[in-house]
Amino acid sequence: MNRLKELKQAKKLSQKEIAKEMSISEKTLSRWENGESQIKPEKAQQLAKYLGVNVGYLLGYESNPLERLKSLVDELKEHKDLLGVLDWYTAFDLANDILAIASVEKARWLGRLNAGEIDS
């Protein structure tokens, strides 16, 4: 299932706005949102660029890396009793890994922004 409806709501866009930007009918957009019709590759690319995401994320093939990071942190919090078993160095490495992931994702986003692939 694609994430079109979710992204539309998150960005506070109307069907009318997106349909106009994409040069499609609102009915076509509705069919895409409800999974009644497949988004053609060229339109998926255009739509992903407009919404500021990659095609894989838009089509539901990839998860949002930041959401995954938050999920991992939540899992760690749920198992904080296990953190007592970790020595300080291991906990420090874990924190560094989390910061590295966030840094890489920020760099990817800035690169795409600077390349004009997404709007700020």
Steps between C-alpha positions, in 0.01 A plus 500: 500500500637842410537786747334766286206566731726513805744741331216718370361536851841557658576780254147641529442481126165454331424259219431800284846650564683176430290417195569844353875470566507153344275592205260217582136481604395484863336166416836356389662626819220348707552165325873516578429584864257213542714247315242462223756593236877474470711814476703492179877524558543847348209637702631329816833678450330835444271450799782389729702809406198724564442340842871506592546124538659225294292275278565193715360674806201639308409156366544333839812299412728683743447624851589849614849471654420751773184311594707180516754676721225619735362147507840360597539757776152409630598132497812585698288686755273198534803284577685744721557220751735349242694823477632433850676195357678712241822658607543874464709465184237292322229752591727777370548310169125453472439872547766577239336261255165670547656843448684376190175373347330832569796690353502292181127549453535874555782515243291302248208735554718811462657356186159437347387848606807665344457295182145631471347153539283620788363833617577635844 
